[in-house]
Amino acid sequence: MRPPASSLGLVLALGLLVLPALISGVARAEGRGILGRWDLTLHTAHRALPAWFEIADQGGTLGMRYVGWVGGARPVSRLEYSDRQIRFSLPTQFERPGGTLTFTGRFNGAWLEGEGSLGGGPAFRWTAVRSPGLAPRPRPRWGEPIALFDGRDLDGWCRRHEGGEACWGVEDGVLSSQAPCVDLVSRRRFRDFRLHVEFRLAEGADSGIHLRGRYEIQLRDDNRMDPAEGWHAGLYGFIAPASDARRPAGEWQTCDATLIGRRVTVVMNGVTVIDDQEIPGITGDALDSDEGAAGPIMLQGRAGGVSFRDITVVPAR
């Protein structure tokens, strides 16, 4: 879920992103060094915001797609690159205030850095490092199960942001949120793991589970398979589920996810909806853009209407 709605700016076909469909801009492909995926951090006056982009060579011109601190993957409308100087801009999606996101910077061989602005507001500094490959281990050995929720309290969890309403509660062994509610973050962090979650959605609910705090599996009481709306059990902004395995609102459901490196498998209610597919980069509303680090399990709570009664992780050794 992404406020104020769950719209996405994606380019997808049958669940697969089609790079040639990205807007190529006006840049010439003068060198290959800048090509690839980049983990971006926006250093604002209040806090660091995670983002991501990918630059690809498309027949002699450069194409680019971008994921902000909110919203889905979308094409960059203008890109210029010459003599290691880069400039790109795109319309805002859910960022506030609205307008145009503009970035200027320099490629230093191993990283990028520069300044940006949102809708003509105060300038911020930004830095970008190459996204790690995260090559998966061929045959991971699995450890012992870890129950992140004991059915009694929230000792193993913390709120994403301090302050705000204490809107997560436990009753009769069930963890539930009431909107508007801050996201809930596990205190334990993981790299490669298997996750089992039992959850229940109220009618019209829109939530999600962030793997490592960076990659969101959507939980939605909605069976639309339209990329403009997102999908229940899809990886937000990047991967559509192979089928609609959703159960009716009010019924308990199961989600089993395996994350090894940057490859993910998702089984929803016993149906494999994402089968060992690569995650290109962070999804909107990630905790950070440090993809090489271990990360927590994060439960979205801002839309409310979601409950959990089993959250178990089996980490790889």
N, C-alpha and C positions, 0 to 999 in steps of 0.2 A: 504494500500500500504506500502511496505517496500523496500527501496533501497537495491541492485540495481535492483532487480526484485521482483516479488510477490510470489516466491516459499515458501512453508511451509514444515516443518518437523513435520507431524502429524501422529497420528494413529487413524483413524476414520472409522466407518462402519455405513452407512445409517445416517450419521450426528451425531452419538454418539461415544464418545471416549471409547475405549475398554481397560480398565486398564490392564487385564491380558496380553495384547500384548506388554506391556512395557518391555524393557530389565531389567532383575532382578539384574544384576551385580554379585559380589562375596560375598556380605555382608550376614551374618546370622541375622535373626530377633531376636536379643538378648533381646530387650525390646520394648514395644509398645509406650513409651513416645514420641519418635521422629516421629511417624507416623502422617500423616496429611498434610495439606496445609500450606505453609509458605510464607509470604511477605518479600521479600529480598531487601536490599539496598546495592549497591556497592559504597563505599566511595573512589573515585579516587582523584587524585591531582587537577582535574579541576572542577568536579561536582559530585553530587550524582546521580547514575543511578538505576532505578527501575528494579527489576526482580522478579521471582516467581518460586517455585518448590513444588512438591507434592511427598511424600514418602508413599508407600503402602506395606502392607504385602501380599506377593504372595506365599502362601504355604510354609512358613518358610524362604523365602528369601525376600530381600527388592528390590522393583522396584521404579523407580524415573523418573519423567518427569520435564522439565525445560522450562521456558519462559524467554528470556533475554530482554535487553533494546531494542533490535530490533529482528525481526523474530517471528516465530510461536512456538507452543508447540512441543517439541521433546524429545525422550527418552534419558536418561543419559547412556552413554556407559560403565562407570565404577563407581561403588559405593562401598565403604568400610566403615563399622561402627562397632566399638568395644570400650567398656569401655568409652562411651560418646564421643569418637573421631570420626569425620567424614571426609572422603575424597572422592571427586567425580570429574569427568572430562568428557568432551564431546567435539566433534569437533565444531568449530565455524560455524555459519550459515551466517549471514550478518555482524557480528562484524568485525571490522578492528583494527589491522592487523589480518590476518587469523592465523590458527594454532589450538591450543587446549586451552580451558578454563579449569582451574584447581582451585579447592577450597579445602582448609583444614580448619577445625574448631572444635569447641567443643560445645556439647549440655549442656546447663546449667539448664535444667529443664523447664524453661519458654521461653527461647530464644536460638538462636545459634549465634556464632560470630567466626570470623577467618580471614584468609588471602587468597587471590587468585591472579591469574596472567592470562594474555591473551597472548598466543603465545610467552611465555618466556620474556615478557616485564616487566615493573616495577610492583611490588606487590601493591595490593590495599587491604584495609580492608573491610570486609563485615559483616553485621548483618542481622538477620532474626527473625521476630516475627510471631506468629501464625496468619493466616488469620482469620478475624472475621466471625462469622456465618452469620451475616446480615439477621436474620430471618425476613421475610416480615410481614408487618401488614396485618391482614386478610381482612379488608375493609377500605382502606385509604379514607379519605375525601379530595376532590380535591379543590384547591384554584382557583384564577383567572388566566387567561392566561397572560403570559408575552412575549411580542414580543422582541426577542433578536436582531432582525435586523429591522430597521425602513424604509429601502428602500432609505435612504438618505446618511448615513455616517457610520463610524465604531466606534462611541463613546462608544459602549458597549463591545468593543473587544480590545484585545492586541495581539501582536505577541508573539509566544512561546519563542523566543530568541530575545534579543535586538540586534540591528544591522542588517545587511543584507539588501536585497532589499525590498522596500515597494511595494510588488507585488500583493497585494489585492486591488481591486478598485471597486467603485460603479458607475454604469452608467444606467440610465433609470430604476432605482429601482432594479437592479440586481447586486449582489455581485459575483465577479469572480476573479480567480487567474490565473496567468501566470507563468509557470514553468521556472526555479526552484524557489520555493516559500516556505517561512517558514509557519508553521502551525498557525492557528488563534484560539485564546482561548477567550471564553466569560469571562467577568469580574464577572458575577454573578455565584454563585455555588449552586448546588442542591444535595439533597439526593434522595428521591423517586420522580418520575415525569413522565409525559407524554410529548413526544416530537413530534412535527409535522414539517417536513422539505419538502420544494419543491426544487428540484434540477434538473440540466441538465448536462449531460456528453457529451463531445466531443468524436469523434471516437477514440477508444483505450484508453480513460481516465481511471485512476486508482486513487481513492481517498478514503475517509472514514470519518465517524463521530464517535468521541470518547465520549461515555457516561461517565459522571463524569471525563472525561479526562483519563480514564483507560480501557474502553472496546470498541473496535472498531467494528462498523458495516461497512463492506466493501461496497464501491460504485464503480462498475467496469463496463465498457462497454465490457463485456465478458460473454458469456453464458456457459463457460466450468464448469462442475460440478466435477472437478477432485481435490481431496484434495492436490495434489502437486502444484496446481495453486491458490487455494482459490476460493471464490465464491462471486458474487454480492449478497448483502443482508445477507451474512453469518456473524457470529461473528468470527473475525479473529483468526484462529488457534484452535478453539474449536467447533463451532456449524455450520453445513452446513444448508442452507435453504431447506425447504421441496420441493420447486419447483423454477423454473426460472421465476420470475415475472418481469424481465427487459424489458424496452421499448427501441426502437432503439435510437441510438446516435442522439443528437440534439433535442429530445423531452423532455418536462418537465415531471418529475416523482415525486411521493410522497413517503415519508418514515415516518411511524408513529411507534414510539418505546415507550414501557412502561417499566420502570425499577423500581422494588420494591424489596428492599434488594439486593440480587444477582440473582433475577429471571427476565428474559427479554422476552418480546413479541415484534416481529417485523412484521409490516404489510407493504408490499411493493406494491404500486400501487393497493391497495385494497385487496391484497392477503396475508393471514397470512402465513408467511414463517418460523417464529420461534414462537412457541406457549408455553409460560410460561415455559421456560427451565432455568436450573441453569447455571450460569456463574462460572466456576471453579476458575478463577483467572484473573489477569490483562493480557491484550494482549500486544504484542510487541509495543514499542514506546509509552507506557503510560507516562503520566506526572510524576507520582510517584507511589509508591506501598502502600500508606496509604489507604487501602480499607475501613476502618471505617469512613473516613472523607467525607464530601460533596465535590463535584468536579464540574468543569465547563463542558460546551459543547466545544469540540475541533474539528475544521475542518481541514482536511489534505489538504495541498496545494502544496506539493513538486513536484507532477507529473503534476500539472496544468490541464487545460481542464475541470474544474468543475465550475458551477455557482449555486447560490442560490437566491431565491426571497422571501422565507417565512421561518422563523425559530422561532417557538413559543413553549414555555414550559409552561405546567400546573403543578405546584409543588403540592405535597401532603402536607396537613396541619399537 
